[in-house]
Amino acid sequence: MQGEAVRRWCRLTAEALGRTRTEIDALNVFPVPDGDTGTNLHLTVLAAADALDELPDTASTAQVWRALAQGALLGARGNSGVILSQVFRGLADGLGGLEAPPDGTAFARALDHASGLARDAVEHPVEGTILSVLAEAASACAPAAAHTSGTGLADATRAAAGGARRALGRTTGQLDVLARSGVVDAGGAGLCVVLDVLAAVITEEYPERYEVPARAAGTPAPVAERPEQHGPGYEVMYLLDAPDGAVHALREKLDGLGDSLVVVGGDGLWNVHVHVDDAGAAIEAGMAAGRPHRVRVTYLHAGAGEQPQAPHTGRAVIAVTAAEGLAALFEECGARVVRREPGTAPPLAVLAEAILAAGDEVTVLPNEPEVLSLAEAAAERARDGGVHIAVVPTKASVQGIAALAVHDPLRRFGEDVIEMTRAAGATRFGHLEVAEQEAVTSVGLCQPGDVLGLIEGDVVTIGADVTEVARNLLDRMLSGGGELVTLIAGTHAPPALAETLEGHLRGDHPDVEVGVYDGGQERYPLLIGVE
């Protein structure tokens, strides 16, 4: 397949899944009956299509395949989406490096490789799922490729699509939960659409629509009620920057926390998916292995059984922090505080319970990127109890303080949230930290013990002296203007740091108002906010 065919396949697959996703969602009863498999597959392919759209028209076939696989990896949603990203990766591995258009044999080898990658990514593979359908597709296309003249690619892709359809029909009898519901596997059904589109692109024989069978022939109609939801309560997904050697230990840790574990990727970038009861522990496991980002936490049992109810009415703000000084500061500003351990996220259940206990109109300030998705999941759970909740996306404590500064409980709830969000968004944040190991940054190499100055997560200055790096960082943050500077000293800040910086601001930025606080944070000698 040349680059243009790959682009067309991806674009048409996104369109086909967009039209069939509701039917696929309706089949979704395994591993949890949350009705989103078709949607997740659609979003995964859309992410891959977006990555292809960013390539120039002159991109090589190898570049197109690589972008397809990378886009799917970065945008994968749900268990089936992560597995589909491995299908794209396997095909890219096998076909992306070919100088000539592939024949059927090359395609069969690539699809078999994709099947192996997908199965290896799942910690505990289960038959009767997308993995079974993929394996049968790979097995079916090999003989067709070997016994056809010419390139054989058209016959191989037809055989793969046909084999997938046959395997899909058998999934009902392979999994008890599918048999009880009288349906085929949702992920396998989505894969059938993907392979049907591929065969159509190669053969140029396009059907009027792509069929999604509700059940295998001869099986009873689906039951009226969806199966009861059991198992872990949360789906946790994140991208992870981590060395390949750290992934084995991460798999073992996550496998002990829950199920439906899928880890895919390589070369330092991974996509992690797991179902757990303790979402915070799953994120902490990622933090121990490397740097998790794009964290998503979804409550799997929304709408199932008794839902917790808010015990009383009232307006409240909840702030999350790990430092005692910051906790006291938030409380002085009128917030309720949920404490977490340094370097960890709070238990999701604790955060959800705090929201419910606060009242029926609650604003949450997560104050860390890693806590933001947890706060969204806790809010989703608490909303089922009738609570009006808004999560203001504060990524730093100084943004939380800025939001609290404009909080007015006498305003309408929606208006108050808007003003708090505006204030947080208008606050640039930076901090100092001390390097623990040698690393390459955007401004050069740092050594253990070097002082790093960061603005919104990016290293912008490196030095040996805390005070000098702090001055440089302040000047950079004020280069675009600013009216109010907030300085929050940490436990390991030099005693005269805040006083020295106040003097520097009076001399070089006399129009700026300064607020100085003792935050008590362990890791960062100084937090800075500029409004």
Stockholm file with secondary structure:
# STOCKHOLM 1.0

chainA/1-531         MQGEAVRRWCRLTAEALGRTRTEIDALNVFPVPDGDTGTNLHLTVLAAADALDELPDTASTAQVWRALAQGALLGARGNSGVILSQVFRGLADGLGGLEAPPDGTAFARALDHASGLARDAVEHPVEGTILSVLAEAASACAPAAAHTSGTGLADATRAAAGGARRALGRTTGQLDVLARSGVVDAGGAGLCVVLDVLAAVITEEYPERYEVPARAAGTPAPVAERPEQHGPGYEVMYLLDAPDGAVHALREKLDGLGDSLVVVGGDGLWNVHVHVDDAGAAIEAGMAAGRPHRVRVTYLHAGAGEQPQAPHTGRAVIAVTAAEGLAALFEECGARVVRREPGTAPPLAVLAEAILAAGDEVTVLPNEPEVLSLAEAAAERARDGGVHIAVVPTKASVQGIAALAVHDPLRRFGEDVIEMTRAAGATRFGHLEVAEQEAVTSVGLCQPGDVLGLIEGDVVTIGADVTEVARNLLDRMLSGGGELVTLIAGTHAPPALAETLEGHLRGDHPDVEVGVYDGGQERYPLLIGVE
#=GR chainA/1-531 SS CCHHHHHHHHHHHHHHHHHHHHHHHHHCCSSCCCSCHHHHHHHHHHHHHHHHHTSCTTCCHHHHHHHHHHHHHHHCCHHHHHHHHHHHHHHHHHHTTCSSCCCHHHHHHHHHHHHHHHHHHBSSCCSSSHHHHHHHHHHHHHHHHHTCSTTCHHHHHHHHHHHHHHHHHHHHHHCHHHHHHTCCCHHHHHHHHHHHHHHHHHHTCCCSSCCCCSSCTTCCCCCSSCCCCCSCSEEEEEEEECCGGGHHHHHHHHHHHEEEEEEEEETTEEEEEEEESCHHHHHHHHHHHSEEEEEEEEETTTTSSCCCCCSSCCEEEEEEESCHHHHHHHHHTTCEEEECCTTSCCCHHHHHHHHHHHCSEEEEECCSHHHHHHHHHHHHHHHTTTCEEEECCCCSHHHHHHHHHTCCTTSCHHHHHHHHHHHHHTCEEEEEEECCSCEEETTEEECTTCEEEEETTEEEEEESCHHHHHHHHHHHHHTTCCSEEEEEECTTSCTTHHHHHHHHHHHHCTTCEEEEEECCCSSCSEEEEEC
#=GC SS_cons         CCHHHHHHHHHHHHHHHHHHHHHHHHHCCSSCCCSCHHHHHHHHHHHHHHHHHTSCTTCCHHHHHHHHHHHHHHHCCHHHHHHHHHHHHHHHHHHTTCSSCCCHHHHHHHHHHHHHHHHHHBSSCCSSSHHHHHHHHHHHHHHHHHTCSTTCHHHHHHHHHHHHHHHHHHHHHHCHHHHHHTCCCHHHHHHHHHHHHHHHHHHTCCCSSCCCCSSCTTCCCCCSSCCCCCSCSEEEEEEEECCGGGHHHHHHHHHHHEEEEEEEEETTEEEEEEEESCHHHHHHHHHHHSEEEEEEEEETTTTSSCCCCCSSCCEEEEEEESCHHHHHHHHHTTCEEEECCTTSCCCHHHHHHHHHHHCSEEEEECCSHHHHHHHHHHHHHHHTTTCEEEECCCCSHHHHHHHHHTCCTTSCHHHHHHHHHHHHHTCEEEEEEECCSCEEETTEEECTTCEEEEETTEEEEEESCHHHHHHHHHHHHHTTCCSEEEEEECTTSCTTHHHHHHHHHHHHCTTCEEEEEECCCSSCSEEEEEC
//
